[in-house]
Amino acid sequence: MAELNLSSPHSRFLRLLLIIVFFLASSLIPFVGLLFLMTLPLVLFALCIHNDPMKVLVAFFSGLCVILIILSLIHEVLPIFALAAMGLAGILMSQTARKNYSIEFVVLLPSFVILSAIIVYFVYGGIQLSISPWQLLEKYITEAVELNIKLYSRLPLKPEEIKSITDSKPSVILLFTHIFPALCVIAVLFTIWINVLIGNKLLHKSGIILPNFSALSEWQAPNWLVWIFIAGGGLSLVPHNPIRYLGINIFMVASFIYLLQGLAIVSFFFQSKNISIFFRYLFYFLIAIQQILMIAIAAVGFFDIWIDFRKYSRKDQATN
């Protein structure tokens, strides 16, 4: 019997297929699967950079077919939209990075694919239940809020506190339903941004340097974003609900982009001062759990338009 040659093209393709099927299948596991799903773009991104992109694409669609067959047997095919979108996002990340597109394009194009898949999910799910996509969204948010109220009711709270939480249920559902577009955009942008950052680190360690990824700490939002930020803030003050919620959504997304710029400034400061990795991750952890710090970092990103905080670190480096 002939030995299997692990360096042969067929063996390399089989290895790619097994890796991709493993991550696709693991993404369907309850709770833990979310971590695999969120890192799926990173996996496809790295595989495409290290291998022939066409082979990775064929292996990915082959893996999707395997998972689709399994899902169809249990009459649950909706998860295939999430798997397909996240995988394609990683492939698009690699292709745009290979062609030296700007970091904005590398992030925005995959994000658009994922957001489109989310829209398709709600449209398809609504058709299946004979309701509108918006009603399906309200249904999911209502279920999530009711689950949280049940969890709070089990805590050692006073009866009046529990009653206050229960009475606020309609307003909470209304709020989260109307700001869901912004929350969705922010979550997708953040997921792709993190995948890009981690992917760039891993590629750099393996000796692969992507030119447009070499100075992410220098990144800044376009100057015209300030007008969208101001417009969103102004519209959020309008008493007419549809306009007000539109303004809130715009304001939230613009604020998040300034948060990313603020984080780039923080990263630049850490690099220029040679701050240890431990203290860097400690500070990032504090930002994640402290809303005040998050707002402060976003404010730094916003005022960087006029102040240019990084120039002070550059002056210190020039004088040393």
Secondary structure, 3 states (H helix, E strand, C coil): CCCCCCCCHHHHHHHHHHHHHHHHHHCCCCCHHHHHHHHHHHHHHHHHHHCCHHHHHHHHHHHHHHHHHHHHHCCCCCHHHHHHHHHHHHHHHHHHHHCCCCHHHHHHHHHHHHHHHHHHHHHHHHHHHCCCHHHHHHHHHHHHHHHHHHHHHCCCCCHHHHHHHHHCHHHHHHHHHHHHHHHHHHHHHHHHHHHHHHHHHHHHHCCCCCHHHCCHHHCCCCCCHHHHHHHHHHHCCCCCHHHHHHHHHHHHHHHHHHHHHHHHHHHHHHHHCCCCHHHHHHHHHHHHHCHHHHHHHHHHHHHHHHHCCHHHHHHHHHHC
